[in-house]
Amino acid sequence: MLTLSQILLVVVVTLLSVLLTIFSIYTFRILDQFKKTMEKTNSMLDDMKRITKAIADPVEHAAEFVGGLKKGAKLVELAGKLLDKKHSQKSE
């Protein structure tokens, strides 16, 4: 026959097993929700990357265009100075 301590031990072990099972189920549900949250966050970050690239590319091209214009202006200025020098040398 089972003694009181054996019965109590079986009840406690059973109760702990049930609680551990319930805790495990909730833990996996929380991890599943966390996974879904991370997937949505990753998707948002990918969208932000595309938006940032779509904004940065035209700005970069505009900066290159302005840089080209400055170089062209310097070239025209240099050519003007050379022409002035040649014109002033011919005048002398």
DSSP file (Angstrom, degrees, kcal/mol; ACC not computed):
  #  RESIDUE AA STRUCTURE BP1 BP2  ACC     N-H-->O    O-->H-N    N-H-->O    O-->H-N    TCO  KAPPA ALPHA  PHI   PSI    X-CA   Y-CA   Z-CA
    1    1 A M              0   0    0      0, 0.0     2,-0.3     0, 0.0     0, 0.0   0.000 360.0 360.0 360.0 152.1    0.0    0.0    0.0
    2    2 A L        -     0   0    0      1,-0.1     2,-0.1     2,-0.0     0, 0.0  -0.589 360.0-136.6 -83.5 138.2    1.1    3.6   -0.7
    3    3 A T     >  -     0   0    0     -2,-0.3     4,-2.1     1,-0.1     5,-0.2  -0.392  27.5-104.0 -85.6 171.1    2.1    5.7    2.2
    4    4 A L  H  > S+     0   0    0      1,-0.2     4,-2.6     2,-0.2     5,-0.2   0.880 120.6  53.3 -63.8 -39.6    1.0    9.3    2.5
    5    5 A S  H  > S+     0   0    0      2,-0.2     4,-2.2     1,-0.2    -1,-0.2   0.871 108.5  50.0 -66.9 -35.6    4.4   10.7    1.5
    6    6 A Q  H  > S+     0   0    0      2,-0.2     4,-2.3     1,-0.2    -2,-0.2   0.917 111.8  47.6 -67.4 -43.0    4.4    8.6   -1.7
    7    7 A I  H  X S+     0   0    0     -4,-2.1     4,-2.3     2,-0.2    -2,-0.2   0.930 113.0  48.8 -62.5 -45.6    0.9    9.8   -2.6
    8    8 A L  H  X S+     0   0    0     -4,-2.6     4,-2.5     1,-0.2    -1,-0.2   0.893 110.4  51.5 -61.6 -40.7    1.9   13.4   -1.9
    9    9 A L  H  X S+     0   0    0     -4,-2.2     4,-2.6     2,-0.2    -1,-0.2   0.907 109.9  48.7 -64.3 -42.8    5.1   12.9   -4.0
   10   10 A V  H  X S+     0   0    0     -4,-2.3     4,-2.4     2,-0.2    -2,-0.2   0.906 112.5  48.8 -63.7 -41.9    3.0   11.6   -7.0
   11   11 A V  H  X S+     0   0    0     -4,-2.3     4,-2.6     2,-0.2    -2,-0.2   0.924 113.2  46.6 -64.5 -44.5    0.6   14.5   -6.7
   12   12 A V  H  X S+     0   0    0     -4,-2.5     4,-2.7     2,-0.2    -2,-0.2   0.918 113.3  48.2 -65.6 -43.5    3.4   17.1   -6.6
   13   13 A V  H  X S+     0   0    0     -4,-2.6     4,-2.2     2,-0.2    -1,-0.2   0.911 113.5  47.8 -63.8 -42.1    5.3   15.5   -9.5
   14   14 A T  H  X S+     0   0    0     -4,-2.4     4,-2.4    -5,-0.2    -2,-0.2   0.928 112.7  48.4 -63.6 -45.6    2.1   15.4  -11.6
   15   15 A L  H  X S+     0   0    0     -4,-2.6     4,-2.5     1,-0.2    -2,-0.2   0.915 112.2  48.6 -61.9 -44.2    1.2   19.0  -10.7
   16   16 A L  H  X S+     0   0    0     -4,-2.7     4,-2.5     2,-0.2    -1,-0.2   0.876 110.2  52.0 -64.3 -37.5    4.7   20.1  -11.6
   17   17 A S  H  X S+     0   0    0     -4,-2.2     4,-2.1     2,-0.2    -2,-0.2   0.912 110.9  47.3 -64.6 -42.7    4.6   18.2  -14.9
   18   18 A V  H  X S+     0   0    0     -4,-2.4     4,-2.5     2,-0.2    -2,-0.2   0.930 113.3  48.1 -64.7 -45.2    1.3   19.8  -15.8
   19   19 A L  H  X S+     0   0    0     -4,-2.5     4,-2.7     1,-0.2    -2,-0.2   0.900 111.2  50.7 -63.3 -40.6    2.6   23.3  -14.9
   20   20 A L  H  X S+     0   0    0     -4,-2.5     4,-2.4     2,-0.2    -1,-0.2   0.892 110.1  50.1 -64.1 -39.6    5.8   22.7  -16.9
   21   21 A T  H  X S+     0   0    0     -4,-2.1     4,-2.3     2,-0.2    -2,-0.2   0.933 112.5  46.4 -63.4 -46.6    3.8   21.6  -19.9
   22   22 A I  H  X S+     0   0    0     -4,-2.5     4,-2.3     1,-0.2    -2,-0.2   0.921 113.0  49.8 -62.0 -44.4    1.5   24.7  -19.7
   23   23 A F  H  X S+     0   0    0     -4,-2.7     4,-2.3     1,-0.2    -1,-0.2   0.896 110.3  50.9 -61.4 -41.2    4.6   27.0  -19.2
   24   24 A S  H  X S+     0   0    0     -4,-2.4     4,-2.4     2,-0.2    -1,-0.2   0.903 108.7  51.2 -64.3 -41.9    6.3   25.4  -22.3
   25   25 A I  H  X S+     0   0    0     -4,-2.3     4,-2.0     1,-0.2    -2,-0.2   0.936 112.4  45.9 -61.3 -46.7    3.2   25.9  -24.4
   26   26 A Y  H  X S+     0   0    0     -4,-2.3     4,-2.4     1,-0.2    -1,-0.2   0.876 110.5  54.3 -64.5 -37.1    3.0   29.6  -23.5
   27   27 A T  H  X S+     0   0    0     -4,-2.3     4,-2.5     1,-0.2    -1,-0.2   0.926 109.3  47.0 -63.0 -44.0    6.7   30.0  -24.0
   28   28 A F  H  X S+     0   0    0     -4,-2.4     4,-2.1     2,-0.2    -1,-0.2   0.857 110.9  52.2 -67.1 -34.3    6.5   28.6  -27.6
   29   29 A R  H  X S+     0   0    0     -4,-2.0     4,-2.2     2,-0.2    -1,-0.2   0.906 110.7  47.9 -66.5 -40.1    3.5   30.8  -28.3
   30   30 A I  H  X S+     0   0    0     -4,-2.4     4,-2.5     2,-0.2    -2,-0.2   0.914 111.6  50.0 -65.4 -42.6    5.5   33.9  -27.1
   31   31 A L  H  X S+     0   0    0     -4,-2.5     4,-2.2     2,-0.2    -2,-0.2   0.874 109.4  52.0 -63.9 -36.6    8.5   32.8  -29.2
   32   32 A D  H  X S+     0   0    0     -4,-2.1     4,-2.2     2,-0.2    -1,-0.2   0.917 110.5  47.5 -65.1 -43.1    6.2   32.4  -32.2
   33   33 A Q  H  X S+     0   0    0     -4,-2.2     4,-2.4     1,-0.2    -2,-0.2   0.898 111.1  52.0 -63.7 -39.5    4.8   35.9  -31.7
   34   34 A F  H  X S+     0   0    0     -4,-2.5     4,-2.5     2,-0.2    -2,-0.2   0.893 108.1  51.7 -63.0 -39.9    8.4   37.2  -31.4
   35   35 A K  H  X S+     0   0    0     -4,-2.2     4,-2.2     2,-0.2    -2,-0.2   0.922 110.3  48.1 -62.4 -44.7    9.3   35.5  -34.7
   36   36 A K  H  X S+     0   0    0     -4,-2.2     4,-2.3     1,-0.2    -2,-0.2   0.899 111.5  50.9 -63.2 -39.9    6.3   37.2  -36.4
   37   37 A T  H  X S+     0   0    0     -4,-2.4     4,-2.5     1,-0.2    -2,-0.2   0.913 110.0  49.3 -63.4 -42.7    7.3   40.5  -34.9
   38   38 A M  H  X S+     0   0    0     -4,-2.5     4,-2.6     2,-0.2    -1,-0.2   0.873 109.5  52.1 -66.0 -36.9   10.9   40.1  -36.1
   39   39 A E  H  X S+     0   0    0     -4,-2.2     4,-2.2     2,-0.2    -1,-0.2   0.917 111.6  46.5 -64.8 -42.6    9.7   39.2  -39.6
   40   40 A K  H  X S+     0   0    0     -4,-2.3     4,-2.4     2,-0.2    -2,-0.2   0.908 112.9  49.7 -65.4 -40.9    7.5   42.4  -39.8
   41   41 A T  H  X S+     0   0    0     -4,-2.5     4,-2.5     2,-0.2    -2,-0.2   0.912 110.6  50.1 -63.3 -42.3   10.4   44.5  -38.4
   42   42 A N  H  X S+     0   0    0     -4,-2.6     4,-2.2     1,-0.2    -1,-0.2   0.896 110.1  50.6 -62.9 -40.3   12.7   43.0  -41.0
   43   43 A S  H  X S+     0   0    0     -4,-2.2     4,-2.2     2,-0.2    -2,-0.2   0.908 110.2  49.6 -63.4 -42.1   10.2   43.8  -43.7
   44   44 A M  H  X S+     0   0    0     -4,-2.4     4,-2.4     1,-0.2    -2,-0.2   0.907 110.4  50.4 -63.5 -41.2    9.9   47.4  -42.5
   45   45 A L  H  X S+     0   0    0     -4,-2.5     4,-2.1     2,-0.2    -1,-0.2   0.878 108.9  51.7 -64.9 -37.5   13.7   47.7  -42.5
   46   46 A D  H  X S+     0   0    0     -4,-2.2     4,-2.1     2,-0.2    -1,-0.2   0.912 110.2  49.0 -64.0 -41.8   13.9   46.4  -46.1
   47   47 A D  H  X S+     0   0    0     -4,-2.2     4,-2.5     1,-0.2    -2,-0.2   0.909 110.3  50.7 -62.8 -42.2   11.3   48.9  -47.2
   48   48 A M  H  X S+     0   0    0     -4,-2.4     4,-2.8     1,-0.2    -1,-0.2   0.874 108.2  53.4 -63.7 -36.4   13.2   51.7  -45.5
   49   49 A K  H  X S+     0   0    0     -4,-2.1     4,-2.3     2,-0.2    -1,-0.2   0.924 110.7  46.2 -63.7 -43.9   16.3   50.6  -47.2
   50   50 A R  H  X S+     0   0    0     -4,-2.1     4,-2.4     2,-0.2    -2,-0.2   0.911 114.0  48.0 -65.3 -41.7   14.6   50.8  -50.6
   51   51 A I  H  X S+     0   0    0     -4,-2.5     4,-1.8     2,-0.2    -2,-0.2   0.929 112.2  49.1 -64.6 -45.0   13.1   54.2  -49.8
   52   52 A T  H  X S+     0   0    0     -4,-2.8     4,-2.9     1,-0.2    -1,-0.2   0.907 112.5  48.0 -61.7 -41.9   16.4   55.6  -48.6
   53   53 A K  H  X S+     0   0    0     -4,-2.3     4,-2.3     1,-0.2    -1,-0.2   0.895 109.1  53.6 -65.3 -39.7   18.1   54.3  -51.8
   54   54 A A  H  < S+     0   0    0     -4,-2.4    -1,-0.2     1,-0.2    -2,-0.2   0.825 115.9  40.0 -65.2 -30.3   15.4   55.8  -54.0
   55   55 A I  H  X S+     0   0    0     -4,-1.8     4,-1.3    -5,-0.1    -2,-0.2   0.872 115.3  50.6 -82.8 -40.3   15.9   59.1  -52.3
   56   56 A A  H  X S+     0   0    0     -4,-2.9     4,-2.6    -5,-0.2     5,-0.2   0.859 101.5  61.0 -70.6 -36.3   19.7   59.0  -52.2
   57   57 A D  H  X S+     0   0    0     -4,-2.3     4,-2.5     1,-0.2     5,-0.2   0.942 106.8  43.1 -60.9 -50.8   20.3   58.0  -55.8
   58   58 A P  H  > S+     0   0    0      0, 0.0     4,-2.5     0, 0.0    -1,-0.2   0.892 114.5  51.6 -62.8 -36.6   18.8   61.2  -57.3
   59   59 A V  H  X S+     0   0    0     -4,-1.3     4,-2.3     2,-0.2    -2,-0.2   0.916 110.4  48.8 -64.3 -41.4   20.5   63.4  -54.7
   60   60 A E  H  X S+     0   0    0     -4,-2.6     4,-2.3     2,-0.2    -1,-0.2   0.916 111.9  48.6 -63.8 -43.3   23.8   61.8  -55.6
   61   61 A H  H  X S+     0   0    0     -4,-2.5     4,-2.3     1,-0.2    -2,-0.2   0.885 110.4  51.6 -65.1 -37.6   23.3   62.2  -59.3
   62   62 A A  H  X S+     0   0    0     -4,-2.5     4,-2.6     2,-0.2    -1,-0.2   0.904 109.1  50.5 -64.9 -40.1   22.3   65.9  -58.7
   63   63 A A  H  X S+     0   0    0     -4,-2.3     4,-2.4     2,-0.2    -2,-0.2   0.908 110.9  48.6 -64.0 -41.6   25.5   66.4  -56.7
   64   64 A E  H  X S+     0   0    0     -4,-2.3     4,-2.3     2,-0.2    -1,-0.2   0.893 110.8  51.6 -64.2 -38.8   27.6   64.9  -59.5
   65   65 A F  H  X S+     0   0    0     -4,-2.3     4,-2.3     2,-0.2    -2,-0.2   0.928 110.6  47.3 -63.3 -45.7   25.8   67.1  -62.0
   66   66 A V  H  X S+     0   0    0     -4,-2.6     4,-2.3     1,-0.2    -2,-0.2   0.901 110.9  52.1 -63.5 -40.9   26.5   70.2  -60.0
   67   67 A G  H  X S+     0   0    0     -4,-2.4     4,-2.2     1,-0.2    -1,-0.2   0.898 109.4  50.1 -61.0 -40.8   30.1   69.1  -59.6
   68   68 A G  H  X S+     0   0    0     -4,-2.3     4,-2.5     2,-0.2    -2,-0.2   0.896 108.9  51.9 -64.2 -40.6   30.3   68.7  -63.4
   69   69 A L  H  X S+     0   0    0     -4,-2.3     4,-2.5     2,-0.2    -2,-0.2   0.902 108.8  50.7 -62.5 -40.9   28.9   72.2  -63.9
   70   70 A K  H  X S+     0   0    0     -4,-2.3     4,-2.4     2,-0.2    -2,-0.2   0.920 111.2  47.7 -63.3 -43.4   31.5   73.7  -61.6
   71   71 A K  H  X S+     0   0    0     -4,-2.2     4,-2.2     1,-0.2    -2,-0.2   0.901 112.1  50.3 -63.9 -40.0   34.3   71.9  -63.5
   72   72 A G  H  X S+     0   0    0     -4,-2.5     4,-2.4     2,-0.2    -2,-0.2   0.896 109.6  50.6 -64.2 -39.8   32.8   73.1  -66.8
   73   73 A A  H  X S+     0   0    0     -4,-2.5     4,-2.6     2,-0.2    -2,-0.2   0.901 110.1  49.9 -64.7 -40.9   32.6   76.7  -65.4
   74   74 A K  H  X S+     0   0    0     -4,-2.4     4,-2.7     2,-0.2    -1,-0.2   0.894 110.4  50.8 -63.7 -38.5   36.2   76.5  -64.4
   75   75 A L  H  X S+     0   0    0     -4,-2.2     4,-2.6     2,-0.2    -2,-0.2   0.915 111.4  47.1 -65.0 -43.4   37.2   75.2  -67.8
   76   76 A V  H  X S+     0   0    0     -4,-2.4     4,-2.5     2,-0.2    -2,-0.2   0.909 112.6  50.1 -64.2 -41.8   35.3   78.1  -69.5
   77   77 A E  H  X S+     0   0    0     -4,-2.6     4,-2.3     2,-0.2    -2,-0.2   0.918 111.6  48.1 -62.5 -43.6   36.9   80.6  -67.1
   78   78 A L  H  X S+     0   0    0     -4,-2.7     4,-2.4     2,-0.2    -2,-0.2   0.914 111.4  49.9 -62.6 -43.8   40.4   79.1  -67.9
   79   79 A A  H  X S+     0   0    0     -4,-2.6     4,-2.4     1,-0.2    -2,-0.2   0.900 110.0  51.7 -63.1 -39.5   39.7   79.3  -71.6
   80   80 A G  H  X S+     0   0    0     -4,-2.5     4,-2.5     2,-0.2    -2,-0.2   0.906 109.5  49.3 -62.3 -42.4   38.6   82.9  -71.3
   81   81 A K  H  X S+     0   0    0     -4,-2.3     4,-2.5     2,-0.2    -2,-0.2   0.907 111.1  49.7 -63.8 -41.8   41.8   83.8  -69.4
   82   82 A L  H  X S+     0   0    0     -4,-2.4     4,-2.6     2,-0.2    -2,-0.2   0.907 111.4  48.7 -63.5 -41.5   43.9   82.1  -72.1
   83   83 A L  H  X S+     0   0    0     -4,-2.4     4,-2.7     1,-0.2    -2,-0.2   0.903 110.9  50.6 -65.6 -39.7   42.0   84.0  -74.8
   84   84 A D  H  X S+     0   0    0     -4,-2.5     4,-2.7     2,-0.2    -2,-0.2   0.902 110.8  49.6 -63.3 -40.3   42.5   87.2  -72.9
   85   85 A K  H  X S+     0   0    0     -4,-2.5     4,-2.2     2,-0.2    -2,-0.2   0.939 113.5  45.1 -63.1 -47.0   46.2   86.5  -72.6
   86   86 A K  H  X S+     0   0    0     -4,-2.6     4,-1.9     1,-0.2    -2,-0.2   0.894 114.5  49.0 -64.5 -39.1   46.5   85.7  -76.3
   87   87 A H  H  X S+     0   0    0     -4,-2.7     4,-1.5     1,-0.2    -1,-0.2   0.894 112.5  47.4 -67.8 -40.3   44.5   88.8  -77.2
   88   88 A S  H  X S+     0   0    0     -4,-2.7     4,-1.1     1,-0.2    -2,-0.2   0.831 110.9  52.3 -70.9 -31.3   46.6   91.0  -74.9
   89   89 A Q  H  < S+     0   0    0     -4,-2.2    -2,-0.2     1,-0.2    -1,-0.2   0.864 108.9  49.9 -70.5 -36.1   49.8   89.6  -76.4
   90   90 A K  H  < S+     0   0    0     -4,-1.9    -2,-0.2     1,-0.2    -1,-0.2   0.839 106.6  56.4 -69.7 -32.8   48.6   90.3  -79.9
   91   91 A S  H  <        0   0    0     -4,-1.5    -1,-0.2     1,-0.3    -2,-0.2   0.808 360.0 360.0 -69.0 -30.2   47.8   93.9  -78.9
   92   92 A E     <        0   0    0     -4,-1.1    -1,-0.3    -3,-0.1    -2,-0.2   0.479 360.0 360.0 -76.8 360.0   51.3   94.5  -77.7
